[in-house]
């Protein structure tokens, strides 16, 4: 068995601390590694140093509690249970853009953990109403190269990299991701911060590694990371949450396929806040392509109304008219409009004692009183486009805002 004191990751972090002795981030990370290695006394020493420098750091209490819990468990062994020491997962180091070293989980001999459900979507892009420009961009930048590997090889076009889908909430980014998986005939796995964040240091990194291992085992597979800004926020926002840097480092390592084969794993990510995503996630070979999904166009709104009015009693409903009067509404807004129209017909039926169908008049009030939920997002996007730094990622967004006369 490898001696914990010989762990190359711990030695690397200790060397980094020798160079930057006042780095509380590094000392907290080292304390987490020492706890995992069973070196509780050494971990306590690191925590005491951090406490002297920054006594109010929230992670201190969490790590103190973990040390105390493990110390108590070690002091009261079960006499009827044989002693077993679990080998820690094989780990290595990664370096972020600031030159800091972070521990990353590279391999684990345990069985692949089930982090998320593996789906087999039946829908394809043909089931996505409207959005023809989105489909055209999607085919050119992502789908057609994946579906034509021989031509891709002929033109020496790389299949590495992934796609980041962004836009206002409620506009069908997740539905589009499922349609992409169906188009490719691939499995579909989706996960977000709520699925991956753990209570203790190191748990989130293990969960991210297990998620990618699950996707590799299910290949061909579309791995969809929802709310990617929560998993990979800009490092400049992590001053008071140093453990998030380790999560980002683990995510970057898995994307690069270190000690793992990502062949057949198609990476998609979605966010409502693309300007909050760390630039390292959008480098070549990672999420290097972007796709803007805006509020549904006329054809898409017709299709969305049709879906949400299906299997409901209708009378003289004109989907085209409804779509024309719902410009700016998201798919979620349209679903709510349909719910309110059905509610209006149902309440009238209860009052009169006679059931009736949903009519055009039932949509009058919802369509005139509901404010599009996309407006706050568009206002935020306008501020970013006008005053933020743009490397060309938001060219489509800029053109849309100009078209809508929001600039």
C-alpha positions, 0 to 999 in steps of 0.5 A, spaced: 500 500 500 502 506 498 504 511 504 500 517 504 506 521 505 508 519 499 502 522 495 504 526 489 498 530 489 499 532 497 507 533 495 505 538 490 500 542 494 505 542 500 511 545 495 506 550 492 504 552 499 512 553 501 512 558 495 506 561 497 505 560 505 499 565 506 495 562 501 489 560 505 486 557 498 492 552 498 492 550 505 484 549 505 485 544 499 491 541 502 487 540 509 481 536 505 487 532 502 490 530 508 483 528 511 482 524 505 489 520 507 487 519 514 492 524 516 488 528 521 493 531 525 496 534 519 490 537 517 488 540 524 495 544 523 493 546 516 486 549 519 490 552 525 494 556 520 488 558 516 484 560 522 490 565 524 490 568 517 482 568 516 478 566 522 471 567 518 472 563 512 466 558 512 470 552 510 473 552 516 467 549 520 466 544 515 473 541 515 473 542 523 467 538 523 469 533 518 476 532 522 472 531 529 467 526 526 473 521 523 477 522 529 471 520 533 470 514 528 477 512 529 477 512 536 471 507 537 472 501 532 467 496 532 470 489 535 466 485 531 468 488 524 474 487 520 479 493 519 479 495 512 482 501 509 480 503 502 485 506 497 483 513 495 482 514 488 488 515 483 489 522 483 493 527 479 494 535 478 492 540 474 494 547 473 489 553 472 490 559 468 493 562 474 498 557 475 495 554 481 496 546 482 489 543 483 488 535 485 484 532 480 481 525 480 483 521 474 481 514 475 477 510 480 477 502 481 470 502 483 464 500 479 461 506 475 457 510 479 450 512 477 450 519 477 444 521 473 439 516 469 441 514 462 435 516 457 434 514 450 430 520 446 425 518 441 425 526 439 429 529 433 430 536 430 424 534 426 420 535 432 422 542 434 418 547 431 421 553 427 427 555 429 430 554 422 436 558 423 438 555 429 437 548 426 442 550 420 447 553 425 447 546 429 447 542 423 453 546 420 457 546 427 456 540 430 451 535 427 453 534 420 461 533 422 458 528 427 454 524 423 459 524 417 466 521 420 469 519 414 468 526 410 470 529 417 477 525 416 478 527 409 477 534 411 482 533 417 476 537 421 477 535 428 471 532 432 473 534 439 470 540 443 463 541 445 457 546 444 454 551 449 447 553 448 445 559 451 439 564 451 433 566 456 430 561 460 424 557 458 426 557 451 427 550 450 434 549 451 434 542 454 428 540 449 433 541 444 439 538 447 434 531 447 433 532 440 440 532 438 441 526 442 435 523 438 438 525 432 445 522 433 441 516 435 445 516 442 444 516 449 442 522 453 445 524 460 443 530 463 446 533 470 447 540 473 450 543 480 444 540 484 446 533 482 454 534 482 455 538 488 457 535 495 457 537 502 464 535 503 471 537 500 472 532 494 465 529 493 463 534 487 470 532 484 468 525 485 461 526 482 464 529 476 469 524 474 463 519 475 459 522 471 464 522 465 465 515 466 458 513 466 457 517 459 464 514 457 460 507 459 454 509 455 457 511 449 455 514 444 452 519 449 450 526 449 452 529 456 448 535 457 451 539 463 445 544 465 447 551 468 454 550 466 455 557 469 454 554 476 459 548 475 464 553 471 463 560 474 469 565 472 475 564 477 474 572 479 468 570 482 471 564 487 474 569 492 470 566 498 469 559 495 476 556 493 473 549 493 469 551 486 476 552 483 477 545 484 471 543 481 472 547 475 479 544 475 476 537 475 471 539 470 476 541 465 480 535 466 474 530 464 473 534 458 480 534 456 480 526 457 486 525 461 487 518 462 480 517 459 477 516 452 472 521 450 471 518 444 463 517 442 461 522 448 458 529 445 458 534 450 453 539 450 452 545 456 446 550 457 446 556 461 442 563 461 448 567 463 454 565 458 458 571 460 459 568 467 462 562 464 469 561 465 473 562 459 477 556 460 471 552 459 470 555 452 477 554 449 478 549 443 477 542 444 472 544 450 465 548 449 468 551 443 462 552 439 456 556 442 449 556 439 444 562 441 436 560 442 432 565 443 424 566 444 420 562 439 419 564 432 412 564 429 413 557 426 415 555 433 410 558 437 404 555 432 408 548 434 408 550 442 401 552 442 399 545 438 403 541 443 400 544 449 392 544 447 393 537 444 388 532 448 384 538 450 377 540 448 377 546 443 372 550 439 374 554 433 381 555 435 386 558 430 393 557 432 396 562 427 392 567 430 395 565 437 402 565 435 401 572 432 399 575 438 404 571 443 411 574 440 416 575 445 413 569 449 418 563 451 415 556 451 414 556 458 410 562 457 406 559 452 404 553 456 402 558 462 397 561 457 394 555 455 393 553 462 390 559 464 385 558 458 383 551 460 382 554 467 377 559 464 373 554 460 373 550 466 371 555 471 365 557 466 363 550 466 363 549 473 359 556 474 354 554 468 353 546 470 355 545 462 362 543 460 364 547 454 370 547 449 376 552 450 375 558 445 379 563 442 376 568 447 379 564 453 386 566 451 384 574 450 386 575 458 392 571 458 395 574 452 394 581 454 396 581 461 402 576 461 409 580 461 414 575 457 419 572 462 424 573 457 424 581 458 429 581 464 434 576 461 434 581 454 435 587 459 441 584 462 444 581 455 443 588 452 448 591 458 453 585 457 453 587 450 453 594 450 458 595 456 462 588 457 468 585 453 466 580 447 471 576 444 465 575 438 461 569 442 455 574 442 455 576 435 448 573 434 446 576 440 448 583 438 445 582 431 438 580 435 438 586 440 439 590 434 434 587 430 429 588 436 431 595 436 434 594 444 440 597 442 
